[in-house]
Amino acid sequence: MFSKVLIANRGDVALRVLRACKELNIKTVAIHSTADNEAMHVRLADESVCIGPPQSSKSYLNIPAIITAAQLVGADAIHPGVGFLSENAEFAEIVEAHNIVFIGPKAEHIRCMGDKIEAKITAQKLGIPLVPGSEGDITDFEHAKKEAKQIGYPVLIKAASGGGGRGMKVALTEEELELAFTAAKSESKAAFGDDRVYIERYLQNPRHIEVQIIADKFGNTVHLGERECSIQRRHQKVIEEAPSPAINDITRDRIGSIASNAVAKMSYLGLGTIEFLYENDEFFFIEMNTRLQVEHPITEAVTGIDLVREQIMIAAGLPLSFKQSDIKIQGHAIECRINAEDPKTFVPSPGKITQFHSPSGLGIRVEACVYSGYVVPPYYDSLIAKLIVHGDNRNHCILRLKQALREIVIEPISTTIELHKNILDTKVMDEGSYDIRWLETELLNSK
C-alpha cells in the first residue's frame, strides 16, 4: 500500500480522496493555489504545498509544479480527483515517468476515450451500441451536408475533443446545418484548441444513463449498476439518481454486462463510467469517463461499496475486494449538486459564507468543501456541496431529500438549493418521467 498520496485537486473531491486515504492509513498531501490557502482539504491534510496563484493554468493545471511538489514531499502516488488533470493522458505518463503511481486508468485508455471520435470507433469494436453518425471527423461543410443527409435530420454536431456541452450544436434541417457546423467548429477550437467535429443523429427525448465499472489488473471487472443523470442544464448534470426509475432489472443486467464486457476486452484498470443515451428501450454510447465521477456517492449508497477506497487499492496493485455476484442494489439514492449560483439566473455567487448548517439523520450524506467563515473564490467551478440521500425506495428517498433541503443552510451567498426544492416539488420528478431536455425546456422555461 502507498505511504503518501498527493491529491492533485481541490474542493469536495479533494476531501473525499483525503478521507479514503485516512481509512487506509495513508498520509496525505494537499496541493493548493493561493486562493485556497484556507480550504478545508488544506487544513485537514498531513502536509500541504502551495503551487501557484489562483489561475488554474498556473496552479491546478501546472504539471511541472505538481510533479515538483510530489517529489519534494516524497509522495509515492498522485490522485487526480475529478476535472483538472484527471483525464489528461500526458499528465498520467509524466507521473509514471517520475516513478510515481497515477491513481487512475492507463494513459492509453485516457487518450483513446478522451478523443470522442476515437472513443466511438473503439466502442463499436467493443460491441457497445452507437448513435448512428459519421465514422470520423467532418472535414468541410459539403462533407457535413452529405453525412447529415445520410444520417437523417435532426442531427447533432459535436466536438471531437468536447465535454460539458461545449462544441455541440443542433441542426433540425439542412437550412440550419451550415450555421450549426460553423458554430460548433469555432466553439470547439476556442474551448479545446481542436476544431474537429463529427455528426450524430439527434435523439428527440432521450434519457442520460451511465454505468459505473471498476476493474483490477488481475482481469476482474465488475459493473455497479447505473445512474440516471437526465436532469441537466446546458449539458451539466444537476440531480442524479441510482438506480434509474426508467429501467428494470433485466435491462439493468443487459446494459451492465455490455459495459463490463467492453472494459474487460480493453484490459481497463480502475474506475470508469460508460455514458449512454436511452430512448425506446435502446442504449446509445455517448462517451466513457476515465476517472472518478462527481456523482459516485449515489452508487456507493445503493451498493455499500467505497469506490475511492477500491480505486486506491487497485492502483496499489491489489485485487477487487468483491465480485459481480456480491453487488446488490439496495434502496434508492439521489444526489443534488449545490452550486454557488443564483437559482434563477445561474450567475456565479462567490463570497464569504457566514452561516453553514449541514442536514443530518439516517441516510443523509453531505460532501462539502465549505464552512462558516469560508470565502468561495471566483476562480473555479461553482460546485460547493453535494447532498446525497438514501432511502428504502424512491418515494422514501424523495421525502427524506425534501427534508434535508429544508434543513441545509448556506448563507448569505446565493445557491441552487431553491432550484432543487422546485424540482422535487414537480409531478414529473415524482413520476421519474423526465428526459434530458425537461429541466431547461419545461421547468425553467415556465418560471
C-alpha positions in Angstrom: 0.0 0.0 0.0 1.1 3.6 -0.6 2.7 5.5 2.3 1.8 9.0 1.0 -0.6 10.3 -1.7 -0.6 13.7 -3.2 -4.1 15.0 -4.0 -3.9 17.0 -7.3 -7.3 18.7 -6.9 -9.4 20.9 -4.7 -12.9 21.2 -3.2 -15.2 18.4 -2.1 -13.4 15.8 -4.3 -10.1 16.5 -2.6 -11.7 15.9 0.8 -13.3 12.7 -0.5 -9.9 11.3 -1.5 -8.3 12.5 1.7 -10.9 10.6 3.8 -10.4 7.4 1.8 -6.6 7.7 2.3 -7.1 8.2 6.0 -9.1 5.0 6.2 -6.3 3.1 4.5 -3.7 4.7 6.9 -2.1 6.7 4.1 -0.6 10.1 4.7 -2.0 12.9 2.5 -0.5 15.9 0.8 -2.8 18.8 -0.4 -1.6 21.0 -3.2 -3.4 24.3 -3.5 -3.4 27.8 -5.1 -3.0 31.0 -3.1 -6.8 31.4 -3.4 -7.2 28.1 -1.5 -4.9 28.8 1.5 -7.9 28.3 3.9 -9.6 25.5 2.1 -10.7 22.5 4.2 -8.7 19.9 2.3 -5.6 22.0 3.0 -6.5 22.3 6.7 -7.0 18.5 7.1 -4.1 17.1 5.0 -1.0 15.9 6.8 1.1 18.3 4.5 0.3 21.0 2.1 2.2 22.7 -0.8 1.2 25.9 -2.4 1.9 25.5 -6.1 0.8 28.8 -7.6 -1.6 31.8 -8.0 -5.4 31.4 -8.3 -5.5 30.8 -12.1 -5.9 27.1 -12.8 -3.4 27.2 -15.6 -0.7 28.3 -13.1 -1.7 26.0 -10.2 -4.1 23.0 -10.6 -3.1 22.5 -14.2 0.6 23.3 -13.7 2.1 19.8 -14.3 5.7 20.8 -13.5 4.7 22.4 -10.2 2.6 19.3 -9.2 5.4 16.9 -10.0 7.9 19.1 -8.1 5.6 19.1 -5.1 5.2 15.3 -5.2 9.0 14.9 -5.3 9.5 17.5 -2.6 7.3 15.7 -0.1 8.2 12.1 -1.2 4.7 11.1 -2.4 4.6 7.7 -4.0 1.2 8.2 -5.7 -0.9 11.1 -7.1 -4.7 11.1 -7.1 -6.0 13.5 -9.8 -9.6 13.7 -8.5 -12.2 15.0 -10.9 -11.7 17.6 -13.6 -8.4 19.5 -14.0 -5.8 16.8 -15.0 -7.9 13.7 -14.2 -8.3 12.8 -17.9 -5.0 14.2 -19.2 -3.0 11.3 -20.7 0.2 13.3 -20.8 -0.1 14.0 -17.1 -0.6 10.3 -16.3 2.5 9.5 -18.4 4.6 12.1 -16.8 3.6 11.0 -13.3 4.6 7.4 -14.1 7.9 8.5 -15.7 8.8 10.0 -12.4 8.3 6.7 -10.6 5.1 7.9 -9.0 1.9 5.9 -9.3 -1.0 7.6 -11.1 -4.2 6.6 -9.4 -6.3 6.2 -12.4 -6.5 4.3 -15.7 -3.7 3.6 -18.1 -2.7 6.7 -20.2 -3.6 4.8 -23.4 -7.2 4.4 -22.3 -7.4 8.1 -21.1 -6.1 9.2 -24.5 -8.3 6.9 -26.5 -11.5 7.8 -24.7 -10.7 11.5 -24.5 -11.0 11.8 -28.2 -14.7 11.4 -29.0 -14.2 10.1 -32.5 -11.6 7.6 -31.4 -13.8 6.6 -28.5 -16.7 5.9 -30.9 -14.6 3.7 -33.1 -13.3 1.8 -30.0 -16.8 1.4 -28.6 -18.0 0.0 -31.8 -15.2 -2.6 -31.9 -16.0 -3.5 -28.3 -19.7 -4.2 -29.1 -21.2 -1.0 -27.5 -24.2 0.3 -29.4 -23.7 3.7 -31.0 -26.0 6.5 -32.1 -26.0 6.5 -35.9 -23.4 9.0 -37.1 -20.3 9.8 -39.1 -17.5 7.4 -38.9 -14.8 10.1 -38.5 -14.4 13.8 -38.3 -16.2 16.1 -40.8 -13.7 18.0 -43.0 -15.9 20.7 -44.5 -19.5 21.8 -45.0 -20.1 19.7 -48.1 -18.9 16.7 -46.2 -21.3 17.7 -43.4 -24.2 18.0 -45.7 -23.6 14.6 -47.2 -23.3 12.9 -43.8 -26.3 14.7 -42.4 -28.5 13.6 -45.3 -27.4 10.0 -44.9 -28.0 10.0 -41.1 -31.3 11.9 -41.3 -32.4 15.1 -39.6 -32.3 16.4 -37.0 -28.6 16.0 -36.4 -26.1 17.0 -33.6 -22.7 18.4 -34.5 -20.2 17.5 -31.7 -16.6 18.5 -30.9 -14.1 15.6 -31.2 -12.3 16.8 -28.0 -15.5 18.0 -26.4 -17.0 17.9 -22.9 -19.5 19.7 -20.8 -21.7 20.5 -23.7 -19.2 22.8 -25.4 -18.8 22.5 -29.2 -22.3 20.9 -29.5 -24.9 22.3 -31.9 -28.2 21.0 -33.3 -29.4 21.3 -36.9 -33.1 20.5 -37.3 -33.0 21.0 -41.0 -30.5 21.3 -43.9 -31.1 25.1 -43.8 -29.7 25.2 -40.2 -26.7 22.9 -40.9 -24.2 25.4 -42.1 -24.6 27.8 -39.2 -24.5 25.0 -36.7 -21.5 23.4 -38.3 -19.5 26.6 -38.3 -20.5 27.5 -34.8 -19.6 24.0 -33.4 -16.1 24.2 -35.1 -15.5 27.7 -33.8 -16.6 26.9 -30.2 -14.6 23.7 -30.2 -11.4 25.5 -31.4 -11.8 28.1 -28.7 -12.6 25.6 -25.9 -10.2 22.8 -26.7 -7.8 24.0 -29.3 -9.2 21.5 -31.7 -11.8 22.3 -34.3 -12.6 18.7 -35.4 -16.2 17.8 -35.2 -18.4 14.8 -36.1 -22.2 14.3 -36.6 -24.7 12.1 -34.9 -28.5 11.6 -35.2 -30.2 13.9 -32.7 -32.4 11.9 -30.4 -35.6 13.7 -29.5 -36.4 12.8 -25.9 -33.6 10.5 -24.6 -32.6 9.9 -21.0 -28.9 10.1 -19.9 -27.9 6.9 -18.2 -24.4 5.9 -17.2 -22.9 2.6 -16.0 -20.2 2.5 -13.3 -17.5 -0.1 -13.8 -14.3 -1.0 -12.0 -11.5 -3.3 -13.0 -8.2 -4.6 -11.4 -5.0 -5.8 -13.0 -6.0 -9.4 -12.4 -8.7 -9.3 -15.0 -11.6 -8.8 -12.6 -14.2 -6.5 -14.0 -17.5 -5.5 -12.2 -20.3 -3.1 -13.0 -22.1 -1.5 -10.1 -25.4 -0.7 -11.7 -26.5 2.6 -13.4 -27.0 6.2 -12.6 -29.8 8.4 -14.0 -28.3 11.8 -15.0 -31.1 13.3 -17.2 -31.9 16.3 -15.1 -29.4 18.7 -16.7 -28.9 22.3 -17.6 -26.7 23.2 -20.6 -25.5 19.6 -20.6 -24.4 19.9 -17.0 -25.9 17.4 -14.5 -28.0 18.9 -11.7 -29.6 15.9 -10.0 -28.6 12.2 -10.3 -30.4 9.1 -9.2 -29.4 5.4 -8.6 -31.0 3.3 -9.8 -32.7 4.8 -12.8 -36.5 5.0 -12.5 -36.7 4.2 -16.2 -35.3 0.7 -16.4 -35.9 -2.7 -14.8 -33.6 -5.4 -13.5 -33.5 -7.2 -16.9 -32.5 -4.1 -18.8 -30.0 -3.2 -16.0 -28.3 -6.5 -16.3 -28.2 -6.2 -20.1 -26.5 -2.8 -20.2 -24.3 -3.6 -17.3 -23.0 -6.7 -18.9 -22.3 -4.8 -22.2 -20.3 -2.2 -20.3 -18.3 -4.6 -18.1 -17.5 -6.9 -21.1 -16.3 -4.0 -23.1 -13.9 -2.7 -20.5 -12.7 -6.3 -19.9 -11.7 -6.5 -23.6 -9.8 -3.3 -23.2 -7.9 -4.6 -20.2 -9.0 -1.4 -18.5 -7.7 -0.6 -15.0 -9.5 1.3 -12.2 -12.8 3.3 -12.1 -14.6 4.3 -15.3 -18.1 5.3 -16.4 -19.7 4.5 -19.7 -22.4 7.0 -20.6 -25.4 6.3 -22.8 -28.5 8.0 -24.2 -31.5 5.8 -23.7 -34.7 6.0 -25.8 -37.4 3.5 -26.8 -35.6 0.7 -24.8 -32.3 1.3 -26.8 -29.0 2.4 -25.4 -26.6 4.5 -27.5 -23.0 5.2 -26.4 -22.1 8.8 -25.7 -18.6 8.6 -24.1 -16.5 7.0 -21.5 -15.2 9.0 -18.5 -11.9 7.5 -17.4 -12.0 8.8 -13.8 -14.0 9.1 -10.7 -17.4 10.8 -11.2 -18.9 13.7 -9.2 -22.0 11.6 -8.7 -20.2 8.4 -7.5 -21.7 8.7 -3.9 -25.1 7.5 -5.0 -23.6 4.3 -6.4 -21.8 3.9 -3.1 -25.1 4.4 -1.2 -27.0 1.7 -3.1 -24.2 -0.8 -3.3 -22.3 -0.3 0.0 -19.0 -0.1 -1.9 -16.4 2.6 -1.2 -15.4 3.4 -4.8 -12.5 5.7 -3.9 -11.0 3.2 -1.4 -11.2 0.5 -4.1 -9.7 2.8 -6.7 -6.7 3.4 -4.5 -6.3 -0.2 -3.6 -6.4 -1.2 -7.3 -3.7 1.4 -8.1 -1.6 -0.2 -5.3 -1.8 -3.5 -7.2 -4.4 -5.2 -5.0 -7.4 -7.2 -6.4 -11.0 -6.1 -6.1 -12.5 -6.9 -2.7 -15.7 -8.1 -4.3 -17.1 -9.9 -7.4 -20.1 -9.3 -9.6 -22.4 -11.6 -7.7 -21.7 -9.6 -4.5 -23.3 -6.5 -6.0 -26.9 -6.0 -4.8 -28.8 -2.7 -5.4 -30.3 -1.7 -2.0 -32.9 1.1 -1.9 -32.6 4.3 -3.8 -30.2 7.3 -3.7 -30.4 10.8 -5.1 -27.7 13.5 -5.3 -28.2 17.2 -5.6 -25.3 19.3 -6.8 -25.4 22.6 -4.9 -23.6 25.4 -6.8 -22.7 28.9 -5.6 -25.1 30.4 -8.2 -28.3 32.4 -8.4 -31.0 29.7 -8.7 -32.8 31.7 -11.4 -30.1 33.5 -13.4 -27.3 31.0 -12.7 -24.9 33.9 -12.3 -22.0 32.7 -10.1 -22.1 33.9 -6.5 -18.7 33.8 -4.9 -18.2 35.4 -1.4 -18.0 34.7 2.3 -20.2 32.2 3.9 -21.2 33.3 7.4 -23.8 30.6 8.1 -23.4 26.9 7.2 -25.6 24.2 8.6 -25.4 20.6 7.3 -28.5 18.5 7.4 -28.2 15.2 9.3 -30.0 12.0 10.0 -30.2 8.4 8.8 -29.4 8.1 5.1 -28.1 11.7 4.7 -24.6 12.5 3.5 -23.1 15.9 2.6 -19.9 16.3 0.7 -19.0 19.9 1.1 -15.9 22.0 0.8 -17.4 25.0 2.7 -17.7 26.0 6.3 -18.8 29.1 8.3 -16.3 31.8 7.5 -15.1 30.2 4.3 -14.8 32.5 1.2 -15.9 30.9 -2.0 -13.3 32.0 -4.6 -14.4 33.3 -8.0 -11.8 31.3 -10.0 -13.2 27.8 -10.1 -16.2 25.6 -10.7 -19.2 26.8 -8.7 -19.9 23.4 -7.1 -19.6 23.8 -3.4 -21.5 20.9 -1.9 -23.3 17.6 -2.8 -26.3 16.5 -0.8 -26.7 12.7 -1.1 -29.8 11.0 0.4 -30.5 7.2 0.6 -33.9 5.7 1.3 -35.6 2.3 1.3 -37.2 3.1 -2.1 -37.6 6.1 -4.4 -40.6 7.7 -2.7 -38.9 7.4 0.7 -35.7 8.8 -0.7 -37.5 11.9 -2.2 -39.3 12.6 1.1 -36.1 12.3 3.0 -34.3 14.6 0.5 -37.1 17.2 0.7 -36.5 17.4 4.5 -32.7 17.6 4.1 -33.1 20.5 1.6 -35.3 22.3 4.2 -32.5 21.9 6.8 -29.4 22.8 4.9 -28.2 26.4 5.3 -25.5 28.2 3.2 -25.8 31.9 3.6 -25.6 34.7 2.6 -24.3 33.8 -0.9 -26.8 32.6 -3.5 -27.0 28.9 -4.1 -29.1 26.5 -6.2 -30.8 25.0 -3.2 -34.1 26.6 -4.2 -33.8 25.1 -7.6 -33.6 21.6 -6.1 -36.6 22.3 -4.0 -38.6 23.3 -7.1 -37.5 20.2 -9.0 -38.5 17.9 -6.1 -42.0 19.6 -5.9 -42.9 18.6 -9.5 -45.1 15.8 -10.6 -42.5 14.9 -13.3 -39.9 14.3 -10.6 -42.4 12.3 -8.5 -43.1 10.1 -11.5 -39.5 9.9 -12.7 -40.8 10.7 -16.2 -38.2 13.4 -17.2 -35.7 13.3 -20.1 -32.5 15.3 -20.7 -34.5 18.4 -22.0 -37.1 18.5 -19.3 -35.4 20.9 -16.9 -34.5 23.5 -19.5 -37.4 23.4 -21.8 -40.2 22.9 -19.3 -39.4 23.7 -15.7 -37.0 26.6 -16.1 -38.9 27.9 -19.2 -42.1 28.1 -17.1 -40.6 30.2 -14.3 
